[in-house]
Amino acid sequence: MSLRWSLEECKDYEELTKDKLQMAINDALIWGTMNTGIPKITEKNYKEFYYRYELHTVLYGPAFYIDEDFTPYKMTVDDVKRRIGLSTNASELTTSQFFNDLKRRLKETIERSKG
C-alpha cells in the first residue's frame, strides 16, 4: 500500500511548500508518521509525535541532511507544531505498541549488524 498524505489542514499550508527546507521537513515528518505510529499531527498529540520522532532519530539517525557536508537537520518541536493538521494513512500505534515495535526493529538491526 502506498503512503498517502495531506497538508491541507495545516494553517497556511501553502507556506510549507515554498522552499526546499520546508519541503524536506514535510517529507521527513510524512515518513515519520510511519515510524511514530501517529498518522495525524494534532494540537493534542504534537508533543508525543515529537518525542517518538526524536527517539527514533536517536536510534537510527537523522531523517535528512541540510548540505553537502552532511550536516544533520535537527527537527524541533516547533517544526512539528507548525504542521498540526498533517495527516497520512499510516497505521496508528498505542504507546505500548510503539515501544514494542521499536524494540523489535532495534533487535533486528542489531542482529543484522552482527553479520
N, C-alpha and C positions, 0 to 999 in steps of 0.2 A: 504494500500500500504506500502511496506517495504521501509526503508531508504537505498538507495544505495549511496556509496561514493567511492572516489578515491583520493589517494595521489600522483599518478604517475606524475602529472605535477609539483609537488613541487621539488625544486632544491635538489639534493642528497636525494631523498625521502627515500632511504634505511636507512639512519641515523635516520629517525624519527620513526623507528620501532625496534630499537636495545635495548632499555631499558624500564623498567616498567613506569618510569615517563613520558618519551616521548609518550608512548602508551596511558597513561592516559590523557595527554594533547590533543592528537589526538582525542580520544574518546569524550572528553568534547567539543572540537570545532566542531566535526562532528555533535553531537547532538545540539550544539549551532547554527548551521545553521538554524535549525527549529525555534528556539527562536528569532533569529535576523532577519529572513526573508531575509537573504543573503546566497544563496546557493553555491556561489563560492567566495573564497577569492582571490582578485586580488591586483596588485600594486595600483590601483586606489581606491579600497574600504576597504583596510585592517584597516585603522583607524576608519572608520564608523562601520565596523564589531566589532572592539574592543569596541567602545563607546556603541553600542547596547548590546553587550555581558556583559559589566560591569554594565550597567543599570539593566539588567535582574538579575545579581548576587546580586546587592544591594537589590532588591526587594524580591528575592527568595532564596538567599544563594548561597554558592559556589557549583560548579559542582562536586568537589571531595575533599577528604582529603588525605594528604600525609603520615599519620602514624596512629597508633592505638590510639593516643591521640586526634584524630580528629582535627589536625592542618589543616585549610583550605589552599588549594593551591591558591595563588594569581596569576591569569593569567596576563601576561604582554603583552604590545603591541608588543614586540619582539617575544613572543611565536606565536602571530597571524601572524606577518610579515614573520616569518620563514616558515609558512605554506601557503604562496602565491601559488596558484595552487590547493589547496584542493577544491574539488567540491562534491556536493551531488545533489540529486533530490528533495530537499526541495523546498517549494514554495517561490517565491520571493515576497517581500513586499516593497512598496514605503515607504518613511519616514512617511507619513501620515497614511498609513495602519498599519505600525509597531506600532505607538503610539496608534492608535485606538484599535488594538488587545491587546496591553499591558494593556491599561485601562480596557478593557473588562475582561481580565484574572485576573487582580488585584481585580476588583469589585467582581468577582465570588469567589475568595479566601477569601475576607473579609466577604462575605455573608455566606460561608461555616463555617467560624470560629465563627460566631455568634451562631451557633448551631441550 
